[in-house]
Each structure stands twice: as C-alpha cells, then as structure tokens.
C-alpha cells in the first residue's frame, strides 16, 4: 500500500491552519480559579483542582495473589513435601507467624503470615485431612503481592487537571480518599442568531427551519460537564443581539454563538461584539468550518466564540477548536488535541484540495477482518444526518491525493466528546 501522496501545497494566503487556530485559542484560555470540595461519589467528570496523594501503600502489606498455601520455600525439597496445615487465613484477617515445617491455608488478598516467602496455588497441591502435599522447585516470592507494589505511600496518584473518570474514582477510593477538590462547573451561555429559526414542535412556515444547532451545541457542552445557559434564538437586529450578549457576558464564563458572524446585512453578532468589546474573525484552512470568530465582551472580558451556522460546520469547529478551549478553561492541562487512528481508505481521493478536509466517516470490517474507513457520500456542511451516520472524521491533508487502500488518519467521535 502506498502512503497518501501530498505535495505540501501551502495553505491559501490569509487562512490559519487548524494547529495555529487551536494554539491561539488555548493561549487565550484562562482556567477557572474557583474550586469546591466534593464527596468522592460526586466527582465523576469533574476536573481536579488539587492533586490526589496516597497516604498509604497499596498493598498495605505483603499478601497472597492466589488461593493456595503459604510456605517457606527452603523447606520444600525438589521432589515436594507433605506439610501439616497449621492455620487458615481468609481475606480480611491476619494470621499468626508461620510455624516451621508447616503450611498455612491462605486466600486471595489475605496478609502473608510472617515467616512465609511463597504461595503455592491450590490447583497443584494435594490436601489430605490436616496435611497437604506441596510440589517442589518453588521460587521465593511466588504468587505474593508485595507492600507498595501498586502505590507507594506519599505518591501522587492523580495530577491536578485530571477529568475524573470511573477508574480515577476507584483509584482514589483504593487509598482511602473520601473527598476531592475540583474546579466549579464552567458556565457557558449559548444562543443562535437567525429569524429563520423556530423551535421543534412549532409549525414550520415557509422560509423557516428548525433550530438544530441549539440542541447540538448544548449537548456537546453537557458532555463536557458544563453548566449551560441557553439564551435561545436572538432576533436579527443589533439591539436585541447586544442585550443578549450583555446578559451572557455578566452571567457566564464563556459565550458561544452560532450564525450571524459574517458581514452580511442581517449578520448582527459581529458589530454587536465589536461594540461591546473586541472581535477577531478567523478564516481557517479546513473544510467544513472555514469561518470562526473569537473575542471578548464587556468589563469582565468574557471570552466569546462565534461558530458557523451550518450544523456540520458547527460540529467540526466545536469539536476541533472550541472543545479544547473549554477544557483548558475547566482546568485541564497537557495536550488536548484528539488522538487519531491510522486506517485504510475505502475510497479514492484523486483531486488535491487547498484546505484540510474532515470527512464524516465510519469504520467497517471486511470478511477478512481488515478495518476500512468509509466516507459519507455528501460533503455538504448542511447535511446533519451525515454526523449521525458516521462514527468519526477522516482527515484529508492539504494537497493530498490517494487511492483506495492507502492509509488515512481517522478521529473517532469518542475522542471528540461526541
């Protein structure tokens, strides 16, 4: 298979690359400072404001990794030996020191008795009444979990900036942590611009469309654990837009808009933001999602991001650009770019484009078990059904052509919070 053939065509003049735009956003993101302490059970999907340290070792003592018999390895000759069973040690109890020349019946997780240095699994032993035959050639330390093998006392187990997943909660619980310090939830105000928009459930008059962006954007933010302030649809006039922006800037940590950031006569978001603060219009070298606006509003300098009005463009720009900005505001650190898989293309791409394409795509497996990526037939940014059909985005670099079977980057929706 030949690799994707890219001629390194430079991006069109005046357009920003995805990486440039993402870094510009992250450089302007100011993480929250307010924090709260929560019971561990309420910490799911919250962002740690302080690292979690362990005050104990895990395991806290040498313990058996298997059900079996604890012995002194030196007392078992190569041909094996029959030993008296001197005690029984279930999990949750502590045994007595091991008597010389005896074996202790022991269960998984039980503390190793003093003097024992190996555990023999029960499947290879032959118990008979109060005695048990133990096979020879034992290794010291066999089937023993040592003190601190998992976690050392005093070790940091979770850094600040971690979004708490179920496995993080389990790890914190395993060292006895009952509460965590987290950043408060990010408050994000959202609104749509356009007199053509109506809510689902209302009659659809000529020239009107249902407001899908409102639900798409709110859902993406809720997946991130944000507190969403839905300000609805704003009338297409300057004063109504300024009133909405003023309310949003006072109450929220971030304001997001869809539509209305172009320079048409009915696009009032741009002049409203400029009148109340500052605004930059960015043209991105990606498709879909070329236009993006970033600025600040009001005395609090509340950040503002304006997205394209077409729903697929909104989806792509939010997932690739706004999402990492939100994550940084929430307190997440490190690399926030999504991870991609390398997969074989199930289609040709004979004509190189000047912008990086993000095709709605999904993975399929053929009869031989090989995984391929299929692209949705339409590239239109208005076809929201393509995002439901897909399970990720296939990435076509600028200036790139390829044939079926060549490898592409594929970003699963799970990497994008979708």
N, C-alpha and C positions, 0 to 999 in steps of 0.2 A: 504494500500500500504506500503510495507517495504522500508526503505531507501536503498540507494546504499550501498553494502557491501564492504567496503575497509579494507584490512588487514594491512594498514600502512606500506607496504613494502618499505624499504628505496630506494631512487633513486640509480642507479648504480654508483659505485665509479668513481670519476673523472668528473661527469656530474653536471652542475649547474641547479638549479631549475629556473623556469620562474621568480619567485619573486626575486631571487638573481641576475639574469642577468638584470632584469629591474632596480633594485636599483643601480647596478654597473654602468649602463648607465646613469641614472639620476644624480648620484654623479659626473659624468664626464661632464655633460652638462653645458655649460656656456651661460647664457642668453645674448641676444644682448643688447648693451647699446645705440646704435644709435636710435634716435626717430624723429618723424616728426609730425607736426600738420596738420590735415586734416579737411575739412568741414564734418559735421556730415553725410551728404548724401554719402560720400565716405568711411565711416568707417566700412561697412559690412565685417565681418570675419577678421578684423584686431585685433591686441592684444593691449589692453590699456597699455600704459606706465605710466600713472598717474591716480589716482582715480578720479572719477567724483563726485562732490558735488553739492548739490542743494542750491541755494541762495534764494529760495522762499519756502513757504509752499504749499503743494498740498493736498486739495484745498486751494486756497489763501484766501477764505472767506467761511463762512457757506453758503451752497447752497442747493437747492431742489434736492432730488433724484428722484422725480417723477413729472409728470404733475398733477397739482391739485390746492389747495387753501391753502395759508399761513394764520394762525390764531394764537391767544393767546389761549392756551388750557384751561386756567382758565375761559375763557368767554363762554365756551360751556358746558351747563348742561348735565347730563346723558341722557336726552331724546332728545338731539340735539337742534339746534337753527338755525333760518334763519338770515343771516347777509347780510348787504349791501356789494357789491363788490366795494371797494374804489380805486383800481388800477390794472393795468395789467403789469406783469413783465416777458417779454420774456428773453431767454438766450442771454447774451451779453449786457444786460442793467442793471442798478442799480435802484431799486425802492426807493420810499420815505419811511420814518418811517411809520409803520402801525398805522392807526387811531384806537383808542379804539372802540370796538364793531363792527369792520368790518373785511372782508376777502380780501386778495389780490390774484387775479388770477395769478398763477405762473407756470413756465415751467421748465422742467428738466435742471439743470445746472445753473439756474438763481440765483443770490445772494438773500439770505433770507433778507427780509426787517427788519430793526431794530424794535424790539418790538414783532415780531412773534417768537414762540417757537415750532411750529409743522406745518407739511404739511399734508393735507388730500388728498388722491388720488382722482382724478376726478370721478372714477367709482362708488364711494359710495356717491357722492354729487348729489344734485338736483338743478341745476341752473334754475332760472326763471327771465328772464329780467335782471334787475340790482341787483338782490339778488340771494343768493344761500343757500340751506339748508345743514347744516353740521351735521353729526351724532355725538352722544356723546361718552363719555368714551375715550377721547383722551389721549395719553401719550405724555408728554413733550419730544421733540426731535424726534418724529416720522417722518420718511422719510426725515431727514436732514443729509447731509454730512458735518461734522464739519471741521473747518480750521485745516489743518495739519493732517487730519485723515489718509491720504496715506503717505505723506512725510513731515517731519519737516524741517524747514529752517535750513541750516547748516549741514544736514545729508549727509553722504556718501551713494550714491545710487549704484555706480559701483566700485568695487575694481580694482586696477592695476592687470594686468594679465588676465583680462576677455577677451575672444574672443567674439567680438561684433556680436550678433545675431540680427535679426529684432526687437525683443522685447526690447533689450538693447537700440537700436537706438530710439525706441519710448519713452522709459522711459527718456532718456537724453533730447529728444525734449520736453517732458512734463514739464521740469523745465527750459526751455529756453536755453539749451546748444547748441551752434552753431558750435563749433569745439572740436575735441578730440585729445589728444596726444597719439600716437601709436608708437610701435616699427616698424622700417622699415621691409620690407619683407625679410625673410630668403632666402639667395641664396644657392641653393643646386645643385651641379654638379652630374650627373649620367652617368654611362657608363656600357656597357655589355662587357663581355670577351668571346671570342669563335669564331674560324674560321668557325664554322658550321652555324653561324647566318647570315641570309640575311633579307633584308627589305621586307615588304609586297609590292607586285607589281612587284617584280623581279622574274625571272624564278627560280624554285626550283630544283636545280641539285641534283644528288644522294649524300646522306650524309649531305645535308643541311636542316635546319629548319628555319621557320620564327621567327623573334625576337619579341616574345610577351612580354617578360619581360620589354623591353624598354618602351612600351606603358602602361603597368600595373603600373610600378613604377612612371612614370611621372604623370599619372592620380591620383594616391594616394597622391602625393606631391601637385599637383594643388588643390585637395580638401582641403588641409591644408592651402592654400593661399601662398605657397612658389613660389619663382621665380626660375624656373627650367632651368638649363643649361644642355642641352642634348648633351653629347660628343660622342654619337653614339656607335659603336662597335669597340673595340680595337683588333688589330691583336694579335694572340697568340705568342708574343715574348717579351722578357724582356725590350728591349729598347723602343718599342712602348708603353708598359704599363707605364714605368717610365715617358715618355714625357707627356702622358695623365694625370697622377697623378700630375705632376709638374704644368701643366696648371690649373688643377682643384683646387689644393691647394692654388694657388695665387689668384684666382678669386672668390672662393666660401667660404661659412661659414661651409659647410659640404659636404663631398664626399661620395656618395653611389655607390656600385658596385654590380653586380650580376654575380655569377660564378667566377671561377678562384682562389678561396681562399683555395683550398685543397692543397695537397702536391704532386700531380701528375706531370709528366714531362712537361705537357702542361699548368699547372696552374702557371701563372707568376705574378698574383696580389700579392700573399703573399711575395715572395722575393723582388718585387718592392717596396712595402710599407715598408718592413723592411730596405731596402737600403736607403730610404728617410725619415725614422722616426722610429716609433715603432709600433708593432702589437701584439695583443693577439688573439689566436684562442680559442674560447669557444665552448665546447660541451654541448648542452642543453638537459635536461631531458624532451623533448617534442617531439611530432610527429604530423605532419611533421615539419621539420626545425631544425634538430639537430645541424648543424654547423653554427656558426656566428663568424665574425671577427670584432674586434674593435681596432683602433689605431689612431695615429696622423701622419701628413705628413708635412714636410718642416719646414722652420723657423717660420712660423705663427702657427705651430702646429694645422693645420686644422684637425678636427676630421674626421675619416674615419670609415664607417661600410660596411662590406662585407657580402652579403647575399648568400644563396644557389642558385644554378642555376635553379632548378626545380621550375616552376611557382607557384605551390600551396605552396611550402615551402617559397618562396619569399613573397607571400601574407601574410601568417600566421606570419612569423617573423617580417615583416614590421609592420603589424597591432598591434601586441602584444608588440613589443620591440622598433623598430625604431620610430614609431609614437610618443610615449611619449617622446622620446629623442628630436625629432624635436619640439614638443610642448614646452618642457622646454627651448630649445634654443630660441624659439619665445617669451618667457617671460611668459608663462602660469604657474600658481602656483597650489598648492594643489594636491589632489590625481588624478593622470592621468590614473589610471587603469580603464578598461572598466567595466560597470555595467552589471551583468548577471541576467537573469530571471530563476525562478525555474519552470520547465515544466516536464510533464510525457513523458517518453521514449516510442516510438512506436516500439521498437526493444529490443532484448536481448543482453547482453554482458557477455558471460559465462566464458571467459578467461581473467584473470587479466594481465595487461601489466606493464612493469617496467618504462615506460615513460608516461607522461600525454598526452592524445590524444585530438586533436582538430579536430573533425569530421565535414566535411561540411554537414550542416543540414538545415532543414526548418520546419516551424510551419504549422500544418494542424489542422482543426477543424472537429470533427465528427458530426454525426446527432444530438447528444445530446448537442452540443455546447461546448464540452470539447476540450481543446487545447493539442495537442501532438507534439512531435518533431520527425521527420523522419531523418534518416541518408542516405547520398548518398551511393550507393552500393559499390563503389570502394574507397579504402583508398590511392590509388596511388598519390604521390605528383606531378606527371606529368600530371594529368587529370584536366586541367584548366576549362573544361566545368562543373566540379563539383561546382566551385565557382559561376558560373552563375546560376546553378540550385538552389543553396542554398540561404538562406537569413540570415544565421548566422553560428556560430560554436557551436556544442555541446561539452561540456567539460567532458572528462572521466578521473577522477583522477587516479594516480598511484595505482596499486594494487587493483583495483576496479572491482567487478562484479555486475551485476544487472539483473533484469528481466523486461520484458515489463510492464509498469505501474509505475515503480519506478521513482523517480524524479531526474532530472539532471539540471546542470547549462547550460544555453543557452545564448550566447553572440550575440545579433543582430548585423548585419553589420552596422547599423546606429551608434552603439557605437564604431565602429572601423573606422569610416570615409569612409566606402566602400558602 
